[in-house]
Amino acid sequence: MGIIEELSLKASNKLGKKLDKNDEEIAVINYGLFTILHTSLAIVVTIIVGLLTKTLIEIMTISITSAILKRYSGGVHATSPERCTLIGVILAYILSYISISIMDIDMSITILMIISIIGFSYYILYKKCPVPSKNKPLKKESTRKKLRKKAFNLINIYVVLIIILLSIYSINNVTIAKSIALSMVLGIGLQVFVLTSLGGRLINLLDNFFNINKFLSKNMS
């Protein structure tokens, strides 16, 4: 159990006893507290990394775009919320650096790259979305259809926003609009990549790499 899980569990148990709640109600409180703590940690860490590396706009755009899409498309999770945050920030930073690096590439090449990533994303979503996980098995067909529909609606909204941002850049030469558009595309690409078997293996590899307790126990045995 991770630190965030322990904190939310202890806090929800104390609060539940004070308010004379039953086990089911305490579980709901625990879930709410866990979500707040995990989300807050992810936002704070991402902002700090963005400020320190001067990639705040890019890393936040990538993280938010990817996180919202993940909610509906599913995919593999790290085995602790702390490692989930760490892996997410590392991958978002790498992509934010790429986003900055390709800002000056010719617009025709940029558009070709965007079309390729978006096209690939639609294909993977069509083939795999939503992808179940241990925490979210998605056994009900009605739930799967609902999430799938929301995932496609969301990516459609993303595409419209990207087109608007690129139009603003082309007409008024507002570079921040292009930066946000590229970061959104890379955020979509990141989440869709995680849905693939290769992406899942990468997350599991990073999860094992950053699992200090597992690493220490292996070396001590």
N, C-alpha and C positions, 0 to 999 in steps of 0.2 A: 504494500500500500504506500502511495506517495505522500509527501508532506501535505499537499493540498487536500487530498482525500482524508487524511487523519484530522486536519484542522476542521474541515466541514463536518465530519462525523462527530467529533467532540462537541463542536458548537451546536449542532442540531440536536444532539442528545440532551445537552444542558437546557437549551431553549425549550425543547419538547417537554421535559420534566417540569420546568417552571410553568408552562402553559397547560400542563396536564393533557398532553396529546397522546394518542395511541401510536403503535409502531408504524402503521401505514402513513399517518400524518407526519411523523418524524422523518420517514423516508422521503416524503415530498419536500420537507424543509431542507433535508440534507442535499437533495438534488439541486434545489434552488441555490443554496449556499455554495455548493461545489461549482456550479455554472458561473456564478458571480466571481468567485475567487480565481477560477481558471481563466476566464475571459479578461479579468483585470490584470492578472499576471502577464498574459500574452500581449495585451495592449501596452502596458508599461515597458516591458522588455523590448518590444518592437520599436517604440518611440525612442528609448534610450539608444539602441543600436543605430537607428536612423539619424539621430542627432549627432552621435559620435562619428559616424561615417559619412555624414552629409548626404544621406540618401533617404531622408524622411518621407518625401512625397512618394518616391518609387516603392520603398519597402512597405509603407502603409497601404498603398493602392494594391500591390501584389497580395499582401496578407489578407486584406478585407475581401478582395475579389475571390480569392481561393477559398477562404473560410466560409463565405456565404454559399458558394457552389457546393462545397463539401457537405453542407448540411442536408442537401437534397440528393446528391449523387453518391454519397457514402464513401467507402474505401477503407483501407487498412489504417489502424491507429497504433501509436506507440503504446507501450505497456504501462506508462505513467504519464500524468498530465505535465510534469516538469520536462520530461524528455520530448513529449509532444510539442511543447512550446519551443524548446531548444532546437529541435530538428526543423520546425516551421520557420523560425527566425533565420537559421543558417541558410536554408534553401531560398527564402525570400530575399536575403541579402545578396546571394550569388546572382539571382535573377535581376535584382535592382541594379547591380553593377553592369550586367549585360544590357539592361534597358538604357542606361546612361551611355554605354559604349557604342550603341547602334543609333544614337540620336542623329548623327550627321550622315548616316547612310542615305543614298539616293532614294527619293520618295517612291519611285517605281519598284525598287527592290524591297523597300519597307512594306508596301502594300502586298507584294507577292508573298512575303514572309507571313504577314497577318492572315491572308487568305488560306495559306497552307496550315497554319496552327488552328485557325477557327474550323476549317474543313475537317482536320484530323479530330478536333474536339467533338464535333457533331457526330462523326463516325463512331468514336469510342463511347459516347453517351448512348447512341442508338444500340450499340452491341452489348454494353455492359451495365448501364445505369438502371437502378441503383445497385451498388456493390455492397453486400452485407459484411459485417464484421462481428467479432466475438461479443461486443457490447450492443450491437444492433443487428440481430440475425435476419430481420425483415422476412419473416415466414409468411405473413399475410399478403396475398396477391393484391388486395385492395390498397394496402399501404404502399406496396411497390409501385403500383400504377400512379398513385397520388404523388409520390416523390419524383417519379420519372417525369410526369407532366410539369411539376414545379421546376425541375432542373432544366427542361427545355425552354420553359417560359423565361427563366432567369437568364439563360445564355442568349436568348433572343433579345432581351433587354440590354444585356451587355453589348451585343453587336450594334444595336441602334446607338448606344452611347458612344461607342468607339468611332462609328461613322460620323457622328456629330462633332466629336473632339477633333478628328482628322480634318473635317471640313473647316472648323474654326482655325486650325493651324494653317491650312492651305490658303484660306482667304485673308486672314489677318496676321499670319506668321506668329501666332502665340505659341511659343515653344513648350510652355507648361502643358498645353492641351495635347501636344504630341507625346510628351513624356508620360502623361496619365494614360493615354490610349495604349501606348506600348506596354506599360506596366500592367494594364488590365488584360491585355492579350497574353502576357507571360504568366499572369496569375491564373487565367483560365487553363493555359497549357500545363502549369504545375499541377493543378488539381486533377485534370484529366489524365496526366501521366501517372499519377498515384493510383488511378483506377486500373491500370494495366498490370500484368503479372510482373513485368520488369520494375515498374514503379513500386509495387508492393514489396518486392525483394529488397529494393534500395532502402525503403523505410525500415524494414525489419533489420537490415544490416546496420543502419545507423542507430536503431534502438538498442541492439545488442552491444554496439561499440560504446554507447554512452551509459550503458547499464553498469555502473561502478560496482554495485553489490555482487552482480553475477560475475564480473571480471575478477573481483577479489576472491570470491569463493572458489573459482576455478584455479586460481594461482595458489591458494592455500591448501587445496586438496591434493 
